Amino acid sequence: MSRGLSHYDRRGRVRMVDVSAKRDTVRQAVASVLVKMKARTQRGLRRNPKGDPLEVARIAGIAAAKRTSELIPLCHPLLLSHIDVQAELCKNGVLITATIRTTGPTGVEMEALTAAAVAGLTVYDMCKALDRGIEITRLRLLEKSGGKSGTFRAAR
């Protein structure tokens, strides 16, 4: 089981990866999520008495990125140098994109995915009174750069 899966030791036990021998490099990851909703829900979004769901979602995503290691047990706590969460209306709902950057020995993919996911959940929370059928879908890593494995870009 340990071949190819870095979170397992030779005996197949779960472990936190030792990154102490890795050199620091600039690392960036971009993730996105689509919050699908009815057109009627989308039209009522900006008139939400709780505030602007897109702005609250952006702040929630930023806060979530900083706390990823508290939520995902084997993630390293990282000093993040940049967090950008964008939430914009699109044809089917709200598209959220999170960009995270650091200089360190390990990547920020989980921070980008966590930021996007929590931002999507926040949109749901703020709009559920209008539509309980909102779907949070297509959470995915779009790209990552830095580190030994180099650059990854998802097919779009």
Backbone torsions as a table, in degrees:
resi	resn	phi	psi	omega
1	MET	NA	-27.4	-174.8
2	SER	-72.7	-17.6	178.9
3	ARG	-66.6	117.6	177.1
4	GLY	83.6	-15.5	179.2
5	LEU	-112.9	103.7	-171.5
6	SER	-72.0	-13.0	-178.9
7	HIS	-89.9	16.1	175.8
8	TYR	-127.5	142.2	176.0
9	ASP	-86.9	-174.6	-176.7
10	ARG	-63.8	-23.8	179.3
11	ARG	-90.4	-1.4	-179.9
12	GLY	88.0	11.2	177.7
13	ARG	-86.1	145.7	178.4
14	VAL	-67.3	140.3	178.4
15	ARG	-149.6	157.6	171.4
16	MET	-85.8	133.1	-177.2
17	VAL	-66.0	135.5	176.7
18	ASP	-85.5	112.4	-178.4
19	VAL	-105.8	11.1	-174.8
20	SER	-63.7	-25.9	-179.6
21	ALA	-89.9	-8.4	-179.1
22	LYS	-79.6	145.0	178.9
23	ARG	-87.6	151.6	178.4
24	ASP	-70.1	132.9	171.6
25	THR	-137.9	160.9	174.2
26	VAL	-72.0	128.2	-178.1
27	ARG	-129.3	140.9	179.7
28	GLN	-140.1	146.9	174.4
29	ALA	-140.8	145.8	177.5
30	VAL	-127.8	128.9	178.3
31	ALA	-130.9	158.8	178.3
32	SER	-142.6	163.8	175.3
33	VAL	-149.2	148.3	176.7
34	LEU	-111.3	127.2	175.0
35	VAL	-103.9	101.8	-176.7
36	LYS	-83.7	135.0	179.3
37	MET	-150.7	163.3	177.5
38	LYS	-67.1	153.9	178.6
39	ALA	-58.3	-37.4	179.4
40	ARG	-62.6	-41.0	178.2
41	THR	-65.6	-43.9	179.9
42	GLN	-61.0	-40.4	179.1
43	ARG	-64.7	-34.3	-178.6
44	GLY	-85.5	-4.4	-174.5
45	LEU	-56.1	-48.9	-174.7
46	ARG	-75.0	-13.2	178.9
47	ARG	-97.6	21.8	-176.1
48	ASN	-69.1	125.7	179.9
49	PRO	-65.8	-17.0	178.3
50	LYS	-79.8	-12.4	-175.3
51	GLY	122.8	-177.0	-179.4
52	ASP	-77.1	109.7	-177.7
53	PRO	-57.0	-32.2	-178.1
54	LEU	-70.3	-40.0	178.6
55	GLU	-71.8	-40.5	177.8
56	VAL	-64.3	-39.4	178.3
57	ALA	-63.6	-40.2	177.6
58	ARG	-59.5	-46.8	-179.5
59	ILE	-65.1	-41.4	178.2
60	ALA	-61.5	-40.8	178.7
61	GLY	-64.1	-41.5	177.7
62	ILE	-62.0	-47.3	179.6
63	ALA	-62.3	-39.9	-179.3
64	ALA	-64.7	-41.6	179.6
65	ALA	-57.0	-40.8	-177.9
66	LYS	-69.9	-17.6	-176.4
67	ARG	-112.8	14.5	-176.1
68	THR	-54.6	-43.4	-177.8
69	SER	-65.9	-19.2	175.3
70	GLU	-79.9	-22.1	-176.5
71	LEU	-98.4	-36.3	-178.0
72	ILE	-106.4	110.0	-167.1
73	PRO	-54.8	-34.0	-174.4
74	LEU	-102.6	9.5	176.5
75	CYS	-79.6	142.6	176.3
76	HIS	-79.7	141.7	170.7
77	PRO	-68.9	130.6	-174.6
78	LEU	-122.8	148.6	171.5
79	LEU	-88.0	106.2	-176.7
80	LEU	-87.8	131.1	-178.1
81	SER	-95.7	-16.9	179.6
82	HIS	-156.0	134.2	174.0
83	ILE	-135.7	125.0	175.9
84	ASP	-133.3	122.6	176.5
85	VAL	-120.5	123.7	178.6
86	GLN	-113.7	137.1	176.4
87	ALA	-130.3	121.8	-177.4
88	GLU	-138.5	146.6	175.9
89	LEU	-67.4	140.7	176.5
90	CYS	-137.8	-176.4	-174.4
91	LYS	-54.5	-42.7	-173.4
92	ASN	-104.3	3.0	-177.9
93	GLY	155.0	-120.1	-178.5
94	VAL	-128.5	127.6	175.3
95	LEU	-102.1	125.6	-180.0
96	ILE	-114.0	133.3	178.1
97	THR	-129.9	129.4	179.5
98	ALA	-117.8	129.5	177.1
99	THR	-119.5	124.9	-177.2
100	ILE	-126.2	140.9	179.1
101	ARG	-138.1	146.8	174.9
102	THR	-152.3	166.6	166.1
103	THR	-117.9	114.7	-175.6
104	GLY	-173.9	-172.4	-175.7
105	PRO	-89.4	-2.4	-178.4
106	THR	-145.6	157.4	-171.9
107	GLY	-77.5	173.2	-176.0
108	VAL	-118.5	24.6	179.7
109	GLU	-60.5	-44.6	-177.8
110	MET	-66.1	-34.1	177.9
111	GLU	-66.5	-40.5	178.3
112	ALA	-66.5	-43.9	178.8
113	LEU	-65.0	-40.5	179.1
114	THR	-65.2	-43.5	179.0
115	ALA	-59.3	-47.0	-179.4
116	ALA	-64.3	-43.7	-178.2
117	ALA	-63.3	-47.2	-178.2
118	VAL	-68.1	-36.7	175.4
119	ALA	-61.8	-41.6	177.2
120	GLY	-63.4	-42.4	176.9
121	LEU	-62.6	-34.5	179.1
122	THR	-67.5	-41.2	175.5
123	VAL	-60.1	-44.7	177.7
124	TYR	-57.4	-49.5	-177.9
125	ASP	-57.4	-41.7	-176.1
126	MET	-78.5	-17.1	-176.2
127	CYS	-115.9	-0.6	-174.1
128	LYS	-62.5	-25.7	177.7
129	ALA	-66.7	-26.9	177.9
130	LEU	-84.0	-30.8	-173.5
131	ASP	-163.8	106.6	178.2
132	ARG	-77.5	-6.8	-179.4
133	GLY	-91.3	10.7	177.3
134	ILE	-58.3	139.3	178.8
135	GLU	-114.2	136.0	172.1
136	ILE	-103.0	115.9	-169.4
137	THR	-141.4	163.8	174.9
138	ARG	60.0	37.0	172.1
139	LEU	-68.5	122.0	-177.6
140	ARG	-161.0	156.0	173.4
141	LEU	-79.8	124.2	178.7
142	LEU	-90.0	-40.6	178.2
143	GLU	-161.3	158.1	173.3
144	LYS	-149.7	148.9	178.6
145	SER	-143.1	159.2	180.0
146	GLY	97.0	161.8	177.8
147	GLY	81.8	178.6	-175.4
148	LYS	-64.4	-35.1	-175.9
149	SER	-79.6	-8.2	174.4
150	GLY	78.1	-148.2	-172.6
151	THR	-98.3	141.1	174.3
152	PHE	-127.7	136.8	172.5
153	ARG	-134.0	125.1	179.0
154	ALA	-73.0	149.3	171.9
155	ALA	-66.4	136.6	-177.1
156	ARG	-103.5	NA	NA
